[in-house]
Amino acid sequence: MGAVISRRAADRLRNGHVWVYASDIESLELGEGEEPALLPVADNRGILLGTALFSPASQIALRMVSREAIGEKEWLGLLTERLRRAIDLRMMMLSPLTDKSNSCRLCFSEADELPGLVIDKYADLVVLQLLTKGLNNAAVRDTCVRVLREELGAKRGAAKKSGGSTALPVRTIIERPDPRIRVLEGLPAPSPEPLWAAEANSPKTQTQFLLNGLKFFYDANSGQKTGAFLDQHANYAAAQHWAWYWKPGGRALDVCTYQGGFALHLANVCKSVTGIDTSHASLEVAERNLEANRDVLGDKQVDWVEADAFEILRDWSAAGQQFDTIVLDPPAFAKSVRAVEGALRGYKELNLRAIKMLRPGGLLITCSCSHHVSWADLEGAVAAAAADAGARVRLLDRRGAAPDHPVVLNLPETEYLKCLVLQKD
């Protein structure tokens, strides 16, 4: 039983990558019975390359978890060890922040040597995603729950972070699917019931969590991804810093605000902030988040507009609207290489309208969460937009995802979020 892969794929693995595409499998022996979760992988000379999680329906058919031949027992041991290490790393990151942030990504898939496993912590709720077929079994779920309870439980948390907000013990562990990935991987829908809950008869599925000293509402049964965009939390703080440094007390615009992440941070230092999003439900949560932070923000003017970003920016720029700080944080425009050309047209259009609406000296914070859009692509789109607007923009900062979403140089797919902080001359 096992997979033999092409020389090209073998070279990629030897260079540190962990994916093998279905098109690179030269032969496959699965044995009798159910399709295995783990498969040994060899090159076309028969030399063992290691063991991989197997996804028969996916274009990414194999995801390496070991450079040796291992079985389920050894794999679950590796899962335990690597998940503990990932959690310890995040708790070290949270420790200096104490009462400012109690939420982060605990495990980031391939970046933590656990392909397909994503785990986010929102205060006392933990949300788990199993994004590959090889993880879809009771043994993996049980191992994850056990480690999470041991590492984030009341006794362990109190010992590690006594008195701090990071010591807030986990009360519920929930599995949440990604509908798009579920289709690509051929995964069944997980049970809607929590994997574990401290209050089994009435499990907690909503909470309020902290990011950079601001409060945000979280509902495990709604929202995008695992529920919020934790990858931007360092960029939220950076946007606040730059707006305070260059344009304190100014007028700010947050385009594709979702639940108000950038907008509420900017409200700390700007006189008025407008957040735009197409989702009425997201803006309702944004308003709830605003009211929860009135003790910090006071009577700062923050308003929400439900609208299509392209349409409203076109209308407002034509009408001569002016802002001191503008954030562009659109959803992924390019989910494949073939979509990049169209995505760059979209990025250019949004940035063109934003640059036209910026006052001289104004700040533009523009983001892309598409892995397939490179830094050069994004910067080229913004440069072209500035040229069309007859403006000159200076680069103040180039940023990526927060440190709890680590980038591994041998795995370029782990670097997906790009954020440019620019100033209009």
Disulfide bonds with the S-S distance in Angstrom:
none
